Amino acid sequence: MPEAPDVETAWTWLVERRPMTRGSFDDALPPVAAAAYAEPALRGLFPFHTHGTLKFLRSAPPWCGPPVDDLPYIVLGEPPYSVYTAGRTSLGEVATAEDAVALVVAHLPPDPGDEAAGQHS
């Protein structure tokens, strides 16, 4: 499965469900992806669908080693949606994709994309 080369392409592929890319097969992803894309604070982060979750990474590939995975994420599936810290501590369950996104945004550090400055984004 090809990895999107930058943040903008990753969002495009995710929202459009481009075949043979991350998330294209997950029917639970579209409402969460659309809500996350609508949030400016998340649109600058690299969306990373993996193992039934939507994570947000500070930088786009290529990564030197594992990517920094220290931001809150959303567990996909039927509502309610669960939101967790990167350390797997529950931040709560909410009824809508928009509320899940709002919970992620409420727990982002200030300027979460700052560490990605100078990297591919």
Backbone as CSV, one residue per row, in Angstrom:
resi,resn,N_x,N_y,N_z,CA_x,CA_y,CA_z,C_x,C_y,C_z
1,MET,0.856,-1.162,0.000,0.000,0.000,0.000,0.913,1.240,0.000
2,PRO,0.750,2.120,-0.963,1.622,3.294,-0.998,1.277,4.283,0.114
3,GLU,2.303,4.930,0.624,2.119,5.958,1.649,2.047,7.311,0.949
4,ALA,1.131,8.149,1.335,1.037,9.490,0.756,2.340,10.239,1.038
5,PRO,2.834,11.006,0.074,4.121,11.669,0.241,4.081,12.973,1.043
6,ASP,2.871,13.496,1.275,2.764,14.758,2.006,1.388,14.840,2.657
7,VAL,1.223,15.835,3.515,-0.013,15.987,4.296,-1.221,16.191,3.387
8,GLU,-1.118,17.095,2.435,-2.260,17.395,1.563,-2.711,16.169,0.774
9,THR,-1.765,15.427,0.226,-2.103,14.214,-0.519,-2.735,13.178,0.397
10,ALA,-2.219,13.043,1.598,-2.775,12.077,2.545,-4.246,12.375,2.833
11,TRP,-4.555,13.656,3.055,-5.959,14.030,3.310,-6.824,13.762,2.081
12,THR,-6.318,14.099,0.910,-7.082,13.874,-0.324,-7.396,12.397,-0.489
13,TRP,-6.383,11.557,-0.356,-6.592,10.113,-0.514,-7.556,9.580,0.541
14,LEU,-7.432,10.080,1.768,-8.277,9.596,2.857,-9.739,9.973,2.637
15,VAL,-9.990,11.237,2.341,-11.366,11.716,2.167,-12.006,11.126,0.911
16,GLU,-11.226,10.987,-0.151,-11.761,10.434,-1.399,-11.803,8.905,-1.407
17,ARG,-11.209,8.281,-0.391,-11.117,6.821,-0.306,-10.453,6.238,-1.556
18,ARG,-9.312,6.824,-1.901,-8.574,6.355,-3.073,-8.285,4.866,-2.919
19,PRO,-8.625,4.059,-3.927,-8.395,2.608,-3.843,-6.937,2.265,-3.556
20,MET,-6.759,1.230,-2.772,-5.449,0.685,-2.428,-4.593,1.635,-1.582
21,THR,-5.243,2.522,-0.828,-4.520,3.393,0.097,-5.101,3.199,1.496
22,ARG,-4.420,3.747,2.490,-4.877,3.610,3.880,-6.332,4.057,4.027
23,GLY,-7.125,3.209,4.615,-8.494,3.565,4.918,-9.503,3.339,3.818
24,SER,-9.059,3.044,2.601,-10.000,2.910,1.491,-10.995,1.773,1.718
25,PHE,-10.628,0.806,2.519,-11.456,-0.373,2.765,-12.312,-0.261,4.017
26,ASP,-12.119,0.770,4.828,-12.772,0.878,6.135,-14.038,1.720,6.033
27,ASP,-15.186,1.069,6.063,-16.465,1.767,5.936,-16.794,2.656,7.133
28,ALA,-16.089,2.496,8.246,-16.317,3.334,9.419,-15.533,4.645,9.344
29,LEU,-14.629,4.757,8.403,-13.754,5.918,8.327,-14.380,7.196,7.758
30,PRO,-15.219,7.154,6.729,-15.674,8.392,6.084,-16.227,9.487,6.997
31,PRO,-17.109,9.197,7.958,-17.609,10.323,8.765,-16.529,10.950,9.644
32,VAL,-15.624,10.136,10.142,-14.549,10.660,10.987,-13.540,11.426,10.133
33,ALA,-13.200,10.888,8.980,-12.256,11.561,8.079,-12.807,12.917,7.635
34,ALA,-14.079,12.962,7.289,-14.688,14.222,6.847,-14.697,15.245,7.982
35,ALA,-15.044,14.811,9.177,-15.074,15.725,10.326,-13.663,16.210,10.664
36,ALA,-12.685,15.327,10.594,-11.305,15.707,10.894,-10.768,16.671,9.839
37,TYR,-11.071,16.415,8.576,-10.603,17.283,7.506,-11.214,18.688,7.629
38,ALA,-12.413,18.773,8.149,-13.088,20.064,8.308,-12.478,20.898,9.427
39,GLU,-11.631,20.300,10.241,-11.029,20.991,11.387,-9.634,21.501,11.021
40,PRO,-9.465,22.824,10.912,-8.160,23.378,10.513,-6.988,22.927,11.389
41,ALA,-7.227,22.719,12.668,-6.140,22.306,13.559,-5.610,20.920,13.211
42,LEU,-6.430,20.094,12.570,-5.991,18.744,12.195,-5.521,18.668,10.752
43,ARG,-6.013,19.551,9.908,-5.676,19.502,8.484,-4.190,19.694,8.213
44,GLY,-3.461,20.280,9.148,-2.024,20.447,8.983,-1.214,19.259,9.456
45,LEU,-1.895,18.260,10.024,-1.232,17.050,10.500,-1.424,15.925,9.483
46,PHE,-0.562,14.928,9.524,-0.639,13.800,8.612,-1.655,12.797,9.147
47,PRO,-2.775,12.562,8.433,-3.770,11.595,8.904,-3.262,10.182,8.642
48,PHE,-3.333,9.338,9.635,-2.753,8.001,9.539,-3.771,6.972,10.014
49,HIS,-4.395,6.277,9.088,-5.367,5.231,9.414,-4.609,3.935,9.659
50,THR,-4.815,3.346,10.821,-4.159,2.085,11.130,-4.936,1.336,12.203
51,HIS,-5.088,0.049,12.010,-5.697,-0.835,13.005,-6.997,-0.294,13.600
52,GLY,-7.892,0.191,12.749,-9.196,0.657,13.209,-9.169,1.984,13.943
53,THR,-8.120,2.763,13.710,-8.014,4.070,14.344,-7.664,5.124,13.295
54,LEU,-7.913,6.368,13.638,-7.421,7.489,12.851,-6.505,8.285,13.761
55,LYS,-5.209,8.239,13.416,-4.192,8.952,14.180,-3.774,10.191,13.408
56,PHE,-3.096,11.073,14.096,-2.622,12.323,13.511,-1.148,12.453,13.848
57,LEU,-0.323,12.484,12.806,1.124,12.542,13.000,1.644,13.934,12.683
58,ARG,2.736,14.302,13.311,3.305,15.634,13.164,4.002,15.853,11.832
59,SER,4.363,14.785,11.133,5.087,14.939,9.878,4.658,13.868,8.886
60,ALA,4.996,14.119,7.629,4.705,13.182,6.545,5.964,12.380,6.218
61,PRO,5.804,11.265,5.524,6.986,10.510,5.105,7.844,11.339,4.155
62,PRO,9.079,10.970,3.992,9.721,9.801,4.587,10.115,10.079,6.038
63,TRP,9.960,9.060,6.859,10.308,9.172,8.263,11.681,8.545,8.494
64,CYS,12.439,9.160,9.348,13.718,8.567,9.774,13.403,7.765,11.031
65,GLY,13.096,6.503,10.856,12.636,5.694,11.972,11.133,5.814,12.091
66,PRO,10.557,5.293,13.161,9.104,5.386,13.344,8.655,6.849,13.437
67,PRO,7.483,7.158,12.865,6.990,8.536,12.960,6.617,8.888,14.398
68,VAL,6.666,10.184,14.708,6.272,10.648,16.043,4.766,10.423,16.185
69,ASP,4.387,9.613,17.147,2.987,9.247,17.382,2.647,9.614,18.824
70,ASP,2.435,10.910,19.071,2.216,11.371,20.435,0.967,12.231,20.586
71,LEU,0.078,12.155,19.594,-1.136,12.969,19.624,-2.359,12.083,19.840
72,PRO,-3.459,12.659,20.338,-4.674,11.881,20.542,-5.175,11.269,19.234
73,TYR,-5.931,10.192,19.365,-6.475,9.512,18.189,-7.900,9.044,18.445
74,ILE,-8.573,8.677,17.353,-9.975,8.256,17.408,-10.072,6.791,17.015
75,VAL,-10.823,6.028,17.799,-11.111,4.639,17.448,-12.347,4.647,16.563
76,LEU,-12.220,4.013,15.401,-13.315,3.991,14.436,-14.316,2.899,14.766
77,GLY,-15.455,2.970,14.137,-16.519,1.999,14.347,-17.835,2.729,14.461
78,GLU,-18.800,2.056,14.983,-20.103,2.683,15.196,-20.019,3.603,16.408
79,PRO,-20.798,4.691,16.395,-20.834,5.539,17.593,-21.307,4.732,18.800
80,PRO,-20.882,5.063,19.994,-20.051,6.212,20.322,-18.599,6.001,19.893
81,TYR,-17.930,7.110,19.616,-16.522,7.092,19.238,-15.676,7.269,20.489
82,SER,-14.620,6.477,20.580,-13.684,6.595,21.702,-12.466,7.379,21.247
83,VAL,-11.994,8.245,22.130,-10.803,9.056,21.857,-9.800,8.760,22.961
84,TYR,-8.538,8.569,22.546,-7.475,8.209,23.474,-6.257,9.099,23.280
85,THR,-5.463,9.192,24.336,-4.148,9.817,24.208,-3.234,8.810,23.525
86,ALA,-2.082,9.278,23.065,-1.113,8.372,22.451,-0.676,7.294,23.439
87,GLY,-0.745,7.595,24.731,-0.393,6.622,25.766,-1.525,5.671,26.111
88,ARG,-2.602,5.709,25.339,-3.765,4.829,25.468,-4.620,5.107,26.703
89,THR,-4.597,6.338,27.174,-5.494,6.747,28.252,-6.762,7.289,27.603
90,SER,-7.903,6.839,28.077,-9.168,7.284,27.508,-9.411,8.759,27.804
91,LEU,-9.781,9.491,26.750,-10.201,10.878,26.916,-11.717,10.971,26.943
92,GLY,-12.381,9.883,26.538,-13.827,9.843,26.600,-14.466,9.209,25.391
93,GLU,-15.770,9.039,25.489,-16.599,8.543,24.391,-17.602,9.622,24.051
94,VAL,-17.830,9.801,22.750,-18.748,10.839,22.293,-19.657,10.264,21.211
95,ALA,-20.772,10.938,20.990,-21.810,10.411,20.105,-21.556,10.638,18.614
96,THR,-20.807,11.677,18.267,-20.651,11.997,16.847,-19.177,12.105,16.455
97,ALA,-18.934,11.986,15.158,-17.576,12.156,14.636,-17.068,13.564,14.926
98,GLU,-17.937,14.550,14.793,-17.553,15.937,15.065,-17.138,16.123,16.522
99,ASP,-17.858,15.478,17.431,-17.497,15.566,18.846,-16.171,14.866,19.121
100,ALA,-15.906,13.765,18.425,-14.630,13.056,18.576,-13.484,13.950,18.122
101,VAL,-13.672,14.601,16.998,-12.653,15.516,16.478,-12.442,16.672,17.457
102,ALA,-13.510,17.223,17.988,-13.397,18.316,18.947,-12.622,17.874,20.194
103,LEU,-12.829,16.635,20.627,-12.112,16.110,21.791,-10.619,15.965,21.489
104,VAL,-10.292,15.508,20.291,-8.880,15.434,19.889,-8.272,16.829,19.915
105,VAL,-8.933,17.774,19.268,-8.414,19.137,19.171,-8.238,19.749,20.569
106,ALA,-9.164,19.486,21.466,-9.075,20.037,22.820,-7.851,19.518,23.577
107,HIS,-7.313,18.375,23.139,-6.165,17.782,23.834,-4.874,17.835,23.027
108,LEU,-4.861,18.637,21.967,-3.625,18.833,21.215,-2.721,19.804,21.964
109,PRO,-1.415,19.594,21.886,-0.511,20.597,22.449,-0.565,21.854,21.587
110,PRO,-0.119,22.986,22.102,-0.083,24.190,21.266,0.796,23.931,20.037
111,ASP,0.329,24.342,18.874,1.081,24.215,17.632,1.682,22.826,17.435
112,PRO,0.855,21.782,17.327,1.385,20.421,17.223,2.224,20.178,15.978
113,GLY,2.104,21.021,14.966,2.895,20.828,13.762,4.260,21.475,13.823
114,ASP,4.576,22.204,14.897,5.859,22.909,14.987,7.054,21.985,14.853
115,GLU,6.987,20.786,15.442,8.111,19.863,15.374,8.335,19.349,13.965
116,ALA,7.343,19.508,13.090,7.476,19.031,11.730,8.120,20.080,10.827
117,ALA,8.378,21.263,11.349,8.974,22.316,10.532,10.267,21.823,9.911
118,GLY,10.380,22.056,8.625,11.577,21.618,7.932,11.477,20.218,7.395
119,GLN,10.446,19.459,7.802,10.233,18.119,7.280,9.203,18.177,6.186
120,HIS,8.993,17.077,5.502,7.989,17.005,4.444,6.613,17.097,5.072
121,SER,5.823,18.059,4.670,4.462,18.160,5.180,3.608,18.628,4.084
